[in-house]
Amino acid sequence: NPTGTVLSETALCEIAALADARDLIVISDEIYEYYVFDGHRHVSMASLPGMRERTITINSFSKSFGMTGLRLGYIAAPAPFVQAMLPFHHAMMICANVLAQYGGLVALTQPRDWFKNVLAEYDRRRRVWMAALDQIELPYNKPQGAYYVFIDIRSTGLSSAEFVNRAREEAKLIFQPGTIGGGAGEGFIRGALTQGSPVFEEGLERFKTFVRKLR
Ligand SMILES: Cc1ncc(COP(=O)(O)O)c(C=O)c1O
């Protein structure tokens, strides 16, 4: 997020080697671990040789179990890191809400076969998105994982913020500016695959009309 790129095991190993050489801790947000397409594979940073001791893995029930909004997340890290975080966590959070914790318990103890259909539906929407973008000749980063599409809007002559504001006002479409991930995202926007039919298809038609009008 936002580019939908899945880091290869080789890239992760390079990060691990750097962390080892410079004695760094790696904070690895793996919230989209199950959302991977086209044979890409989720490799957990902490599973690489020697990395368990220097990795703080962040995860949440929001994406893996569709529990967004229930505010149930977790970290997996060596005990000394967790000890250092606890006072801050207590002050900030008090505790995760009880409903979410019962939901999380059920989520973790059920088989995960239901997710096959979810992933297939996200893959379908991803393909529809890509076909639409090809049609109007807007380049994008082919999503390998997560549930976003990162679109290059430089050909419209608008900045990320201008595009997002105008899309909202003129076409009732919500995007994030590419700059949510830093200045390098200027000229890009992030769309999400989270809407179902028919809202998704209708929105896509409005998007195509909106972009055509800009040119
Ligand atoms: C990469 C990434 N990490 C973490 C989060 C936060 O998820 P939550 O606060 O719902 O657990 C998000 C939400 O979009 C995300 O995209």
The ligand as an ORCA input file, in Angstrom:
! r2SCAN-3c Opt
* xyz 0 1
  C      -0.448     -1.235      5.001
  C      -1.472     -0.976      6.065
  N      -1.131     -1.175      7.355
  C      -2.017     -0.946      8.348
  C      -3.287     -0.498      8.092
  C      -4.188     -0.218      9.269
  O      -5.182     -1.147      9.461
  P      -6.115     -1.144     10.785
  O      -5.835      0.129     11.526
  O      -7.527     -1.207     10.274
  O      -5.720     -2.355     11.551
  C      -3.690     -0.288      6.773
  C      -5.057      0.180      6.481
  O      -5.419      0.528      5.379
  C      -2.756     -0.534      5.735
  O      -3.086     -0.338      4.447
*
